[in-house]
Amino acid sequence: MVITAASPLAAAQGITENMVVADARALMPGLEVLDEQPGIHEKLLRNLGEWLIRFSPIVAIDLPNGLILDITGCAHLWQGECGYLRTILSKLKDKGYNVRAAIADTVGCAWAIARYGKTKAIIEEHGQLDALLALPPEALRIEPLIAEKLKKLGLYTIKSFISMPRPALRKRFGQHTLLRIDQALGTQAELLTSIHTIEPYSERLPCLEPIATAKGIEIALQRLIGMLCRRLQTEGKGVRTAQLSCYRIDGEIQKISIGTSRATHNERHLFKLFELHIDTIEPALGIELFILEAPKVEEVVITQETMWSTTAGLEDKHVTELIDRINGKLGNIVHRYLPDEHYWPERSYKEAASIQEKPATEWKLDRPRPIHLLPQPELIQVTAPVPDYPPINFRYKNMVHKIQRADGPERIEREWWMDAGEHRDYYYVEDTEGGRYWLFRLGHYENIASPKWYIHGFFA
């Protein structure tokens, strides 16, 4: 067993990383040893990164012990970089974390100052070169062996080798060293992979004071919807799905989502959909950041208004807005279905992606189909003569139905390229009460001693 991390108290007793546990216990008999949990560093950093999204939309994990924020355009909300940095550090300290942080033009320079800087934490614009000169080689994020090699050559600070000819540096210390120098100085771009995917259509609203009332949430939501819809309107797009994220001061995130039947940038309609869910938001001690995202947007189809006709059908925006409100209040209960090219009844239709989607094929059926098709056929007891006569009666849900009219069979073969099994022989039957049903026998009658019968649908 090898030590992978040591507390400051243990380090003061000579306990270091990569030391064998048995040797460490010889130095410190009362040493407490905990098993390392795989992935714990990334999990902790990801949780902290999710919390830090309230300060910047771009937060990247820097294993094993760091987070990188792109704060472009964010610091002015906290009265400048000094107040911004002080706020982050104080909030993390209140949560029990002891952290170091720095602000610079480049990731490499901020990384170096946060870990090895001793004077100031905020580097002025274009001041990364002067800030790096007095730091040790490992501040450039180079490999430990290269840093050790530099020190063995007497190059104890970045100042002692950063001005050397680049061919000599490349030959002695590798291309990676040059890359890290360029990234720290800003001559080479460095991309960040944010833990939170930034939606192309997203609006943020930080709050100077925590919001804890429903009215405050409504005002914030209206402002965000207005900003988003004005942008979408200029691009000819509309919302299909949207999500409001509320970041509370205690670190919790409250979310509500909506969906629309067709793309829209109608502010009033979108607010009414969100308004149905505002009472599910628990502000607790207050919300300090609102983020409105539209993960799915589509082109807005502008329909020509008619002067005399009042039956626009599914093209009528009032119909689609009514459907959206019903779905928002009662759940996603209104669906539209289109034909799908399958003979097997359960696969002969599909749910439309939007109310405007056009069918790829038509309903081409030579035989009638039930208005109500069961999701899965249900087993029934049937009395039927042989071999291919329709049933005389059947029992369904403890009720016997005597059949007075019947038509069939209609054979529907199973789609063998999708699954294996017997075919179905369907019958259209009417009982003495006038109820009409769609029944089928599974497989050939003569091959089965006791064939299975099912009910699959009901006619009007």
C-alpha positions as CSV (number, residue, x, y, z in Angstrom):
1,M,0.0,0.0,0.0
2,V,1.4,3.4,-1.1
3,I,0.4,6.8,0.1
4,T,-1.2,9.0,-2.6
5,A,-2.0,12.1,-0.5
6,A,-1.1,13.3,3.0
7,S,-2.7,15.9,5.3
8,P,-0.6,18.9,6.4
9,L,-0.3,17.4,9.9
10,A,1.1,14.1,8.4
11,A,3.4,16.0,6.0
12,A,4.9,17.9,9.0
13,Q,5.9,14.5,10.5
14,G,7.7,13.5,7.3
15,I,4.9,11.6,5.6
16,T,5.0,12.1,1.8
17,E,3.3,10.9,-1.3
18,N,4.5,7.6,-2.8
19,M,5.8,6.5,0.6
20,V,4.9,2.9,1.6
21,V,2.3,2.8,4.4
22,A,4.4,0.4,6.5
23,D,7.3,2.9,6.5
24,A,5.0,5.8,7.3
25,R,3.6,3.9,10.3
26,A,7.1,3.3,11.5
27,L,7.6,7.1,11.6
28,M,4.2,7.8,13.0
29,P,2.6,4.8,14.8
30,G,-0.8,6.5,15.2
31,L,-1.1,7.3,11.5
32,E,-4.7,7.1,10.3
33,V,-4.9,5.6,6.8
34,L,-8.0,5.8,4.5
35,D,-8.5,3.9,1.3
36,E,-8.4,6.0,-1.8
37,Q,-11.7,6.0,-3.7
38,P,-11.3,5.8,-7.5
39,G,-12.7,8.9,-9.2
40,I,-13.3,10.8,-6.0
41,H,-11.2,13.8,-7.2
42,E,-13.1,14.2,-10.4
43,K,-16.4,13.8,-8.6
44,L,-15.6,16.4,-6.0
45,L,-14.3,18.8,-8.6
46,R,-17.3,18.3,-10.8
47,N,-19.6,19.1,-7.9
48,L,-17.7,22.3,-7.1
49,G,-17.6,23.2,-10.8
50,E,-21.4,22.9,-11.0
51,W,-21.6,25.3,-8.1
52,L,-19.2,27.7,-9.7
53,I,-21.3,28.0,-12.8
54,R,-23.1,30.9,-11.0
55,F,-19.8,32.9,-11.5
56,S,-19.0,31.8,-15.0
57,P,-20.7,29.7,-17.7
58,I,-17.4,28.0,-18.6
59,V,-15.9,25.9,-15.9
60,A,-13.3,23.2,-16.7
61,I,-11.9,20.4,-14.4
62,D,-8.1,20.4,-14.0
63,L,-7.2,17.1,-12.4
64,P,-6.2,16.3,-9.8
65,N,-6.9,19.4,-7.7
66,G,-8.0,22.4,-9.8
67,L,-10.8,24.2,-11.6
68,I,-10.4,26.7,-14.4
69,L,-12.9,29.4,-15.1
70,D,-13.2,31.6,-18.2
71,I,-14.4,34.8,-16.5
72,T,-14.5,37.0,-19.7
73,G,-17.4,39.5,-19.2
74,C,-18.3,38.3,-15.7
75,A,-16.2,40.2,-13.2
76,H,-18.0,43.5,-13.6
77,L,-21.1,42.0,-12.0
78,W,-19.0,41.9,-8.7
79,Q,-17.6,45.4,-9.0
80,G,-14.4,44.2,-10.7
81,E,-11.9,41.4,-10.6
82,C,-10.9,42.0,-7.0
83,G,-14.4,41.8,-5.7
84,Y,-15.1,38.8,-8.0
85,L,-12.1,36.8,-6.7
86,R,-12.8,37.8,-3.0
87,T,-16.4,36.6,-3.3
88,I,-15.5,33.2,-4.7
89,L,-12.8,32.6,-2.1
90,S,-14.9,33.7,0.8
91,K,-17.9,31.5,-0.3
92,L,-15.6,28.5,-0.7
93,K,-14.0,29.1,2.7
94,D,-17.5,29.3,4.3
95,K,-18.1,25.8,2.8
96,G,-15.0,24.5,4.4
97,Y,-12.5,24.6,1.5
98,N,-9.1,26.1,1.7
99,V,-8.3,27.2,-1.9
100,R,-5.9,29.4,-3.8
101,A,-6.9,31.3,-6.9
102,A,-5.5,33.8,-9.4
103,I,-6.7,35.8,-12.4
104,A,-4.6,36.3,-15.5
105,D,-4.9,36.6,-19.3
106,T,-4.0,33.0,-19.9
107,V,-4.8,29.7,-18.3
108,G,-1.1,28.8,-17.9
109,C,-0.3,32.0,-16.1
110,A,-3.3,31.8,-13.7
111,W,-2.5,28.2,-13.0
112,A,1.1,29.1,-12.1
113,I,0.3,32.1,-9.9
114,A,-2.4,30.1,-8.0
115,R,0.0,27.4,-7.1
116,Y,3.4,29.1,-6.9
117,G,2.8,32.8,-6.7
118,K,3.7,34.7,-3.5
119,T,2.9,38.3,-4.2
120,K,-0.3,39.1,-6.0
121,A,-3.2,37.0,-7.3
122,I,-4.5,39.3,-10.0
123,I,-2.1,39.8,-12.9
124,E,-2.6,43.0,-15.0
125,E,-3.4,42.8,-18.7
126,H,-0.4,41.5,-20.8
127,G,1.6,41.1,-17.6
128,Q,2.0,37.3,-17.7
129,L,5.6,37.3,-18.7
130,D,6.8,39.4,-15.8
131,A,4.6,37.4,-13.4
132,L,6.1,34.1,-14.5
133,L,9.8,35.0,-14.4
134,A,10.4,34.3,-10.7
135,L,8.5,31.1,-10.5
136,P,10.0,27.5,-10.6
137,P,10.0,25.4,-13.8
138,E,7.1,23.2,-12.7
139,A,4.8,26.3,-12.7
140,L,4.7,25.9,-16.5
141,R,2.8,22.5,-16.1
142,I,5.7,20.6,-17.7
143,E,6.5,17.0,-16.9
144,P,8.1,16.4,-13.5
145,L,11.2,14.7,-15.1
146,I,11.7,17.8,-17.3
147,A,11.4,20.1,-14.4
148,E,13.9,18.0,-12.4
149,K,16.3,18.1,-15.4
150,L,16.1,21.9,-15.6
151,K,16.9,22.2,-12.0
152,K,19.9,19.9,-12.3
153,L,21.3,22.2,-14.9
154,G,21.0,25.1,-12.5
155,L,17.8,26.6,-14.2
156,Y,15.8,27.1,-11.0
157,T,13.4,29.8,-12.3
158,I,11.6,30.3,-15.5
159,K,13.6,33.5,-16.1
160,S,16.8,31.5,-16.4
161,F,15.7,29.6,-19.6
162,I,12.6,31.2,-21.1
163,S,14.8,33.5,-23.3
164,M,16.9,30.7,-24.6
165,P,16.8,29.9,-28.4
166,R,13.7,27.8,-29.1
167,P,15.7,25.2,-31.2
168,A,17.9,24.6,-28.1
169,L,14.9,24.3,-25.8
170,R,13.1,21.9,-28.2
171,K,16.2,19.7,-28.5
172,R,17.0,19.5,-24.8
173,F,13.5,19.6,-23.2
174,G,11.0,18.6,-25.9
175,Q,8.2,20.3,-27.9
176,H,5.8,20.0,-25.0
177,T,7.9,22.4,-22.9
178,L,7.7,25.0,-25.7
179,L,3.9,24.5,-26.0
180,R,3.5,25.1,-22.2
181,I,5.6,28.3,-22.5
182,D,3.5,29.6,-25.4
183,Q,0.3,28.8,-23.7
184,A,1.4,30.6,-20.5
185,L,2.4,33.7,-22.5
186,G,-0.7,33.7,-24.7
187,T,1.0,33.1,-28.1
188,Q,-0.7,29.6,-28.3
189,A,-4.4,29.2,-27.8
190,E,-5.7,26.8,-25.1
191,L,-9.2,25.5,-25.3
192,L,-11.2,24.6,-22.2
193,T,-13.7,21.7,-22.0
194,S,-16.5,23.0,-19.8
195,I,-18.2,20.6,-17.5
196,H,-21.5,22.2,-18.5
197,T,-22.4,22.2,-22.2
198,I,-23.2,25.8,-23.1
199,E,-26.4,25.9,-25.2
200,P,-26.2,28.2,-28.2
201,Y,-29.4,29.9,-27.0
202,S,-28.9,30.7,-23.4
203,E,-29.4,33.8,-21.2
204,R,-28.0,34.5,-17.7
205,L,-29.4,36.8,-15.0
206,P,-27.3,37.2,-11.8
207,C,-29.0,38.9,-8.9
208,L,-27.4,41.5,-6.6
209,E,-29.6,40.3,-3.8
210,P,-30.9,36.7,-3.4
211,I,-34.5,36.2,-4.7
212,A,-36.8,34.3,-2.4
213,T,-40.3,35.3,-3.6
214,A,-42.5,33.9,-6.4
215,K,-43.0,37.5,-7.7
216,G,-39.2,37.9,-7.9
217,I,-38.9,34.7,-9.8
218,E,-41.6,35.8,-12.2
219,I,-39.9,39.1,-12.9
220,A,-36.6,37.3,-13.5
221,L,-38.2,34.8,-15.8
222,Q,-40.0,37.5,-17.8
223,R,-36.8,39.4,-18.3
224,L,-34.9,36.2,-19.5
225,I,-37.7,35.2,-21.9
226,G,-37.7,38.7,-23.3
227,M,-34.0,38.6,-24.0
228,L,-34.1,35.1,-25.5
229,C,-37.2,35.8,-27.7
230,R,-35.8,39.0,-29.1
231,R,-32.7,37.2,-30.2
232,L,-34.7,34.3,-31.7
233,Q,-37.0,36.6,-33.5
234,T,-34.1,38.3,-35.3
235,E,-32.9,34.9,-36.5
236,G,-36.3,33.6,-37.5
237,K,-36.2,30.8,-34.9
238,G,-38.4,29.7,-32.1
239,V,-38.3,27.6,-28.9
240,R,-39.3,23.9,-28.9
241,T,-37.8,23.0,-25.5
242,A,-36.6,25.4,-22.7
243,Q,-35.2,25.0,-19.2
244,L,-34.9,27.5,-16.4
245,S,-32.2,26.7,-13.8
246,C,-32.2,28.6,-10.5
247,Y,-29.0,28.6,-8.5
248,R,-29.6,28.9,-4.8
249,I,-27.1,30.4,-2.4
250,D,-26.9,27.1,-0.5
251,G,-25.5,25.4,-3.7
252,E,-28.7,23.6,-4.7
253,I,-30.1,24.0,-8.3
254,Q,-33.8,24.1,-9.0
255,K,-34.9,23.4,-12.6
256,I,-38.2,23.6,-14.5
257,S,-38.7,22.7,-18.2
258,I,-41.3,23.3,-20.8
259,G,-41.9,22.0,-24.4
260,T,-44.0,23.4,-27.3
261,S,-45.8,21.8,-30.1
262,R,-44.3,24.1,-32.7
263,A,-41.4,26.6,-32.7
264,T,-42.5,29.9,-31.1
265,H,-40.9,33.1,-29.9
266,N,-44.1,34.4,-28.3
267,E,-43.0,35.8,-25.0
268,R,-46.5,35.8,-23.4
269,H,-47.1,32.1,-24.4
270,L,-43.7,30.9,-23.1
271,F,-44.2,32.7,-19.8
272,K,-47.6,31.1,-19.3
273,L,-46.1,27.7,-19.8
274,F,-43.3,28.3,-17.3
275,E,-45.8,30.0,-14.9
276,L,-47.5,26.6,-14.4
277,H,-44.4,25.3,-12.7
278,I,-43.1,28.3,-10.8
279,D,-44.7,27.0,-7.6
280,T,-42.5,23.9,-7.8
281,I,-39.4,26.0,-7.3
282,E,-38.1,26.1,-3.7
283,P,-36.0,29.3,-3.3
284,A,-35.0,28.4,0.3
285,L,-32.7,31.2,1.5
286,G,-32.6,32.8,-2.0
287,I,-31.7,32.4,-5.6
288,E,-28.6,34.3,-6.8
289,L,-28.5,33.3,-10.5
290,F,-31.1,32.4,-13.2
291,I,-30.2,30.7,-16.4
292,L,-32.7,30.2,-19.2
293,E,-31.6,27.7,-21.9
294,A,-33.3,26.6,-25.1
295,P,-31.7,23.2,-26.0
296,K,-34.0,22.7,-29.0
297,V,-34.9,25.5,-31.4
298,E,-36.4,25.4,-34.9
299,E,-37.2,27.7,-37.8
300,V,-40.5,29.5,-37.2
301,V,-42.9,28.7,-40.0
302,I,-44.9,31.9,-40.8
303,T,-48.4,31.0,-42.1
304,Q,-50.4,33.2,-44.4
305,E,-53.5,34.5,-42.6
306,T,-56.8,34.2,-44.5
307,M,-59.4,36.9,-44.6
308,W,-62.6,34.8,-44.5
309,S,-61.8,31.2,-43.3
310,T,-61.6,30.6,-39.6
311,T,-60.6,26.9,-39.8
312,A,-56.9,26.8,-39.9
313,G,-56.7,23.4,-38.3
314,L,-53.2,22.5,-36.9
315,E,-51.8,25.7,-38.5
316,D,-53.8,27.8,-36.1
317,K,-51.4,29.1,-33.4
318,H,-54.2,29.3,-30.9
319,V,-54.7,25.5,-31.2
320,T,-51.1,24.7,-30.7
321,E,-50.8,27.1,-27.8
322,L,-53.8,25.5,-26.2
323,I,-52.2,22.1,-26.6
324,D,-49.0,23.4,-25.0
325,R,-51.0,24.7,-22.0
326,I,-52.8,21.4,-21.6
327,N,-49.6,19.4,-21.7
328,G,-47.9,21.8,-19.3
329,K,-50.8,21.6,-16.8
330,L,-51.7,17.9,-17.0
331,G,-48.4,16.4,-18.2
332,N,-47.5,15.4,-21.8
333,I,-50.9,13.8,-22.6
334,V,-51.7,15.3,-26.0
335,H,-50.0,13.4,-28.9
336,R,-50.2,13.3,-32.6
337,Y,-49.5,10.1,-34.6
338,L,-48.4,9.5,-38.1
339,P,-48.4,6.4,-40.2
340,D,-45.3,4.3,-40.3
341,E,-44.4,1.7,-43.0
342,H,-45.0,-1.5,-41.0
343,Y,-47.5,-4.3,-41.4
344,W,-47.3,-5.3,-37.8
345,P,-50.1,-3.3,-36.0
346,E,-48.0,-2.2,-33.0
347,R,-45.4,-0.7,-35.4
348,S,-47.8,0.8,-38.0
349,Y,-47.7,4.3,-36.4
350,K,-45.3,6.6,-34.7
351,E,-45.5,9.7,-32.6
352,A,-45.0,12.9,-34.5
353,A,-41.9,14.9,-33.5
354,S,-43.9,18.2,-33.8
355,I,-47.4,19.2,-34.7
356,Q,-46.1,20.4,-38.1
357,E,-44.4,17.2,-39.1
358,K,-45.7,15.8,-42.4
359,P,-46.3,12.0,-42.8
360,A,-43.7,10.2,-44.9
361,T,-46.4,7.8,-46.1
362,E,-50.2,7.6,-46.2
363,W,-52.6,5.4,-44.3
364,K,-53.1,2.8,-47.0
365,L,-55.3,0.0,-45.5
366,D,-57.5,-2.4,-47.5
367,R,-59.2,-3.6,-44.3
368,P,-60.7,-1.6,-41.4
369,R,-58.6,-0.9,-38.3
370,P,-59.9,-0.3,-34.7
371,I,-60.2,3.2,-33.4
372,H,-58.6,2.0,-30.1
373,L,-55.6,-0.3,-30.4
374,L,-54.3,-1.8,-27.2
375,P,-50.5,-1.2,-26.5
376,Q,-50.1,-4.9,-26.2
377,P,-52.5,-7.7,-27.2
378,E,-54.3,-9.3,-24.2
379,L,-54.9,-13.0,-23.8
380,I,-58.6,-14.2,-24.0
381,Q,-60.5,-17.4,-23.8
382,V,-62.2,-18.4,-27.0
383,T,-64.7,-21.0,-28.2
384,A,-64.1,-21.6,-31.9
385,P,-64.7,-24.4,-34.5
386,V,-61.9,-25.6,-36.7
387,P,-59.9,-25.0,-38.8
388,D,-60.4,-21.4,-39.9
389,Y,-63.8,-20.5,-38.6
390,P,-64.3,-17.3,-36.5
391,P,-64.9,-17.7,-32.8
392,I,-68.4,-18.4,-31.4
393,N,-67.8,-16.5,-28.2
394,F,-64.9,-15.2,-26.1
395,R,-64.3,-14.2,-22.4
396,Y,-62.5,-10.9,-21.7
397,K,-62.1,-9.5,-18.2
398,N,-64.5,-12.1,-16.7
399,M,-67.3,-11.2,-19.2
400,V,-68.5,-13.6,-21.9
401,H,-69.3,-12.0,-25.3
402,K,-71.5,-14.0,-27.7
403,I,-70.5,-13.3,-31.3
404,Q,-73.3,-12.7,-33.9
405,R,-71.2,-11.4,-36.8
406,A,-67.6,-12.0,-37.8
407,D,-65.3,-11.4,-40.8
408,G,-61.9,-12.9,-41.4
409,P,-59.3,-14.2,-41.2
410,E,-56.8,-11.5,-42.3
411,R,-53.3,-12.9,-42.0
412,I,-50.5,-10.6,-40.9
413,E,-47.1,-12.1,-41.1
414,R,-44.4,-11.2,-38.5
415,E,-41.6,-9.0,-39.8
416,W,-38.9,-11.7,-39.8
417,W,-36.0,-9.3,-40.2
418,M,-37.0,-7.6,-36.8
419,D,-38.1,-10.6,-34.7
420,A,-39.1,-14.3,-34.9
421,G,-42.4,-15.9,-34.1
422,E,-45.8,-17.0,-35.4
423,H,-48.1,-15.1,-37.7
424,R,-51.5,-13.8,-36.7
425,D,-55.0,-14.5,-38.1
426,Y,-57.2,-11.5,-37.3
427,Y,-61.0,-11.5,-37.1
428,Y,-63.5,-8.6,-37.0
429,V,-66.3,-9.6,-34.7
430,E,-69.5,-8.1,-33.3
431,D,-71.2,-9.4,-30.1
432,T,-74.9,-9.5,-29.3
433,E,-74.6,-6.1,-27.4
434,G,-73.3,-4.4,-30.6
435,G,-69.7,-4.1,-29.4
436,R,-67.1,-4.7,-32.1
437,Y,-63.7,-6.1,-31.5
438,W,-60.4,-7.1,-33.2
439,L,-59.3,-10.6,-32.3
440,F,-56.5,-12.8,-33.6
441,R,-55.3,-16.4,-33.3
442,L,-51.6,-16.8,-33.0
443,G,-50.0,-19.3,-35.4
444,H,-51.6,-22.2,-37.4
445,Y,-54.6,-23.8,-35.8
446,E,-53.7,-27.4,-36.8
447,N,-50.1,-27.2,-35.4
448,I,-51.3,-26.3,-31.8
449,A,-53.5,-28.4,-29.6
450,S,-54.8,-25.4,-27.7
451,P,-54.2,-22.2,-29.8
452,K,-53.9,-18.9,-28.1
453,W,-56.3,-16.1,-28.9
454,Y,-55.9,-12.4,-28.1
455,I,-57.9,-9.2,-28.3
456,H,-56.0,-6.3,-29.9
457,G,-58.5,-3.5,-30.3
458,F,-62.0,-2.0,-30.2
459,F,-64.0,-0.4,-33.0
460,A,-66.2,2.6,-32.4
